[in-house]
C-alpha cells in the first residue's frame, strides 16, 4: 500500500471538480497517456473512463471504474492496467483552512495484483504519487 498527502489551496469542491472530469487524468496522473473515452455519467458509481498508459509504441489500453463517490469528500476507483494488475485508488478530500488536504491511498485492487503491488513496488508507487499529487495541486489551483 502506498500512502501520500498533499495540501491544495482550493476548497474540496474544486479539487473534486478536477477529479470528476476524465480529461484531466493524463494531466495529473503520472504514466497516464490519454483518455480514449468516458461514460457520460462519470464519476457515478460503476461508471468508467477508458485510458491508455505507457510510451509509444509500448502502450496498454484499459479502464478505470468508480467504486465509491462521496462528493466532494471522497472518490474511490479501480484502475486496471492489464496484464500488470489492478489498483484501488482512494482519494479523500478533507477541508483544511481555506483549502483541501488530499489523502491518496493506492493498494492492490485484486488478488493477482497483491503479488505485483507489494513492499518492493510500494516505494515506487509512492514516488509516482508524490509527482501526481503535485500535478493535481497545480491543476486544481489554476482552476480555482
N, C-alpha and C positions, 0 to 999 in steps of 0.2 A: 504494500500500500504506500502510495506517495501522497504526502500532505503539503499544501502550500497555502500561504496567505498573502494578501495584498490589500493596501488601503487605496481606494479610488475616491477622488474628491468630487463626487456627484452622488445624488440620492440613489437608493436601491432601484427605484423605478426606472431610472435612466440606464443603469447597468443591465437590468432585466430587459429593457428595450433592445439593447445591443444583442443580448443572448437570444432574443426572440426572432431575430432576423437571420435566417440561414446564410445569406450572402456574406455576413460578417465573419463566419467561421474561418475561412482561409486568411482573413486579415489578422486574426489573433492567435489561432491555434498553430503552433509550430509543427510543420510536417503536412498540414493540410494544403493541397494543391489547388483544388477548385470544387465548387458545388455544381453538380450535374443536374439537380432538380430538387424540389421540395414539395411536400404535401401542403396544400393551401391552408390547412388548419394548424400548421406548426406554430407554437410549441404545445399543442394539445397532447394529452397522454395518448400514446400509441402512434402519434404522427412521426414522420421521418424526413430527414433530408439525405440526399444521395451525394456522396463525396468521392473525391479522388485524392489519393495520397502518394507520395514518392517523387522521384525526379525522373523525367523522361529519359530514356524510354522505359524505365522500370517504374510503372505506376500500377496501383491497385484501385479498383472501383468497389465501393461498398456503401453502407449506410449507417446513420446514427438515429436512434429511436428514443423518444421521450418516454421515461417510465414513471416520472413524478413531476408535477408542476404545482408549486405553491406560490404563484406570482404575488408580489415581486420579491419574495424572500428565498426561494429555493427552486432549482431545476436539476433534475437527475436524468442522465441519459446513458444509454448503452451504445457505445461506439464500436463498430465492427471493422476490422481490417483483416479479413481472411486472406491467407491461411494462417496469419500470425496471431490471431486471438481477438478477444473481445474485452473492452474495458468498461467499467462502470464509473462514470464521472458525476460526482455530487458537488454542485455549486451552491453554497449557502451565502446569502447576501444579508449582512447584518448592519443595521443603521449604527453609525458611529459618528457622533457630532453631526456635521452637515454632509457627511459622505457615507461611504459603504466599506465595510470590512468584508472582503471576499475570502471565503474558506473553500478551497478546492481539494477534494479527496478523489484520487484515482486508484481503483483497485481492479482486480480480475473480475470480469463480467460473466465468466462461465468456468466450469471445471477444467477444461483443457488449458485455458489461459492462466490458471493458477500455477501451472508448470513454467510458463513463459514469464509471467509477471511475479517476480519473487524478490528476495533480498538483493540479488545481483542486479536486477533491472530497475528496482525502485529508485536508486540514486540517479540513474539516467532520466527516468520519467520525472523525478523531482526537478532536475536541472532544466529539462524541457519546459516544465510548467512554470518555472520562475520566469522564463522568457515569454511564455504565452500570457501569463498574467500581466507582465509589463506591457505587452501589446494591447491587451484588453483595457488596461488603465488608460493608455493614450487614446484609444478609440472612443471609450466612454467619455473621457474628459473633453475631447474635441467635439463630441456630440452634444454634451451638456453646455 
